[in-house]
Amino acid sequence: MAIRRALKTDISSIRRVAMAAYDKYIYNLYVKDEIDLAFDKFSPYDLKMFVATNENLKIVAFGAVGRSMFMNNVFELRLAATHPKHINNGYYRQITETRLEYIKNASKGLGALVQVSTKIPQVYEGFIDVFTNNLGYHCLQKII
Ligand SMILES: CC(C)(COP(=O)(O)OP(=O)(O)OC[C@H]1O[C@@H](n2cnc3c(N)ncnc32)[C@H](O)[C@@H]1OP(=O)(O)O)[C@@H](O)C(=O)NCCC(=O)NCCS
């Protein structure tokens, strides 16, 4: 497994993983647009994309980090997915570790607030569970 920043040429592979991982409704509702935003240099959102590759250098998972436009050093762990053929191999956990490392570096040691909305809070060690919405998503926060 290797994790790296996504290149513009990775966009079709990321879409392929996302289409397999999310149901069609959710993919069309917001996933597709958010992937596009990560590669749109004119987008007002600061969204960075990471990809995980397998031993054949094929992209099998991805995850994004968003940075608040309004408050310094406030970050969100955004979309992340693993292709269903490659789940339970630690890709999501490793991409999440890489995203947290990225945030630590980007906040230049000044401290950062990291937020995530997730249905699997157990992956996020040390995060505080702030609330759970009525769709079952936990809003978690951590200072790093
Ligand atoms: C959820 C998802 C990202 C997991 O990817 P993955 O690469 O298989 O995850 P990992 O192998 O890194 O597993 C991470 C941990 O989460 C657990 N986990 C993974 N999917 C889970 C699920 N659906 N429910 C509960 N726990 C789950 C694993 O057991 C593992 O725990 P462990 O390390 O203690 O064994 C993947 O199934 C997916 O893309 N789902 C659809 C998209 C999605 O829901 N993304 C947002 C997640 S909030």
The ligand as a MOL file (V3000), in Angstrom:
LIG
                    3D

  0  0  0     0  0            999 V3000
M  V30 BEGIN CTAB
M  V30 COUNTS 48 50 0 0 0
M  V30 BEGIN ATOM
M  V30 1 C -16.1840 2.6020 5.2630 0
M  V30 2 C -15.0070 2.3350 4.3310 0
M  V30 3 C -14.3390 3.6550 3.9470 0
M  V30 4 C -13.9920 1.4190 5.0520 0
M  V30 5 O -12.8370 1.2600 4.2330 0
M  V30 6 P -11.7290 0.1290 4.5140 0
M  V30 7 O -10.5280 0.4760 3.7000 0
M  V30 8 O -12.3090 -1.2140 4.3650 0
M  V30 9 O -11.4420 0.3860 6.0750 0
M  V30 10 P -10.2290 -0.1900 6.9120 0
M  V30 11 O -9.8310 -1.5410 6.3600 0
M  V30 12 O -9.1530 0.8380 7.0360 0
M  V30 13 O -10.9270 -0.4070 8.3070 0
M  V30 14 C -10.9340 0.6010 9.2970 0
M  V30 15 C -11.6550 0.1280 10.5110 0
M  V30 16 O -13.0560 0.4320 10.3520 0
M  V30 17 C -13.8260 -0.7290 10.5270 0
M  V30 18 N -14.9070 -0.6610 9.5560 0
M  V30 19 C -14.7860 -0.5540 8.2290 0
M  V30 20 N -16.0140 -0.4750 7.6510 0
M  V30 21 C -16.9190 -0.5370 8.6790 0
M  V30 22 C -18.3240 -0.4930 8.7490 0
M  V30 23 N -19.0880 -0.3790 7.6480 0
M  V30 24 N -18.9110 -0.5630 9.9750 0
M  V30 25 C -18.1620 -0.6800 11.0860 0
M  V30 26 N -16.7930 -0.7080 11.0820 0
M  V30 27 C -16.2000 -0.6510 9.8980 0
M  V30 28 C -12.8780 -1.8750 10.2430 0
M  V30 29 O -13.2930 -3.0300 10.9370 0
M  V30 30 C -11.5560 -1.3650 10.7560 0
M  V30 31 O -11.3960 -1.5310 12.1280 0
M  V30 32 P -10.0750 -2.2610 12.7220 0
M  V30 33 O -8.8910 -1.5640 12.0920 0
M  V30 34 O -10.1860 -2.0360 14.1920 0
M  V30 35 O -10.2050 -3.6690 12.2830 0
M  V30 36 C -15.4690 1.5900 3.0220 0
M  V30 37 O -16.2220 0.4430 3.3680 0
M  V30 38 C -16.2960 2.4820 2.1090 0
M  V30 39 O -15.7380 3.0860 1.1980 0
M  V30 40 N -17.6390 2.5790 2.3420 0
M  V30 41 C -18.5100 3.4020 1.5090 0
M  V30 42 C -18.1470 4.8660 1.5970 0
M  V30 43 C -18.2860 5.4180 3.0100 0
M  V30 44 O -19.2120 5.0900 3.7420 0
M  V30 45 N -17.3500 6.3090 3.3450 0
M  V30 46 C -17.4320 7.1150 4.5420 0
M  V30 47 C -17.0880 6.4380 5.8250 0
M  V30 48 S -17.7440 7.4780 7.1320 0
M  V30 END ATOM
M  V30 BEGIN BOND
M  V30 1 1 1 2
M  V30 2 1 2 3
M  V30 3 1 2 4
M  V30 4 1 2 36
M  V30 5 1 4 5
M  V30 6 1 5 6
M  V30 7 2 6 7
M  V30 8 1 6 8
M  V30 9 1 6 9
M  V30 10 1 9 10
M  V30 11 2 10 11
M  V30 12 1 10 12
M  V30 13 1 10 13
M  V30 14 1 13 14
M  V30 15 1 14 15
M  V30 16 1 15 16
M  V30 17 1 15 30
M  V30 18 1 16 17
M  V30 19 1 17 18
M  V30 20 1 17 28
M  V30 21 1 18 19
M  V30 22 1 18 27
M  V30 23 2 19 20
M  V30 24 1 20 21
M  V30 25 1 21 22
M  V30 26 2 21 27
M  V30 27 1 22 23
M  V30 28 2 22 24
M  V30 29 1 24 25
M  V30 30 2 25 26
M  V30 31 1 26 27
M  V30 32 1 28 29
M  V30 33 1 28 30
M  V30 34 1 30 31
M  V30 35 1 31 32
M  V30 36 2 32 33
M  V30 37 1 32 34
M  V30 38 1 32 35
M  V30 39 1 36 37
M  V30 40 1 36 38
M  V30 41 2 38 39
M  V30 42 1 38 40
M  V30 43 1 40 41
M  V30 44 1 41 42
M  V30 45 1 42 43
M  V30 46 2 43 44
M  V30 47 1 43 45
M  V30 48 1 45 46
M  V30 49 1 46 47
M  V30 50 1 47 48
M  V30 END BOND
M  V30 END CTAB
M  END
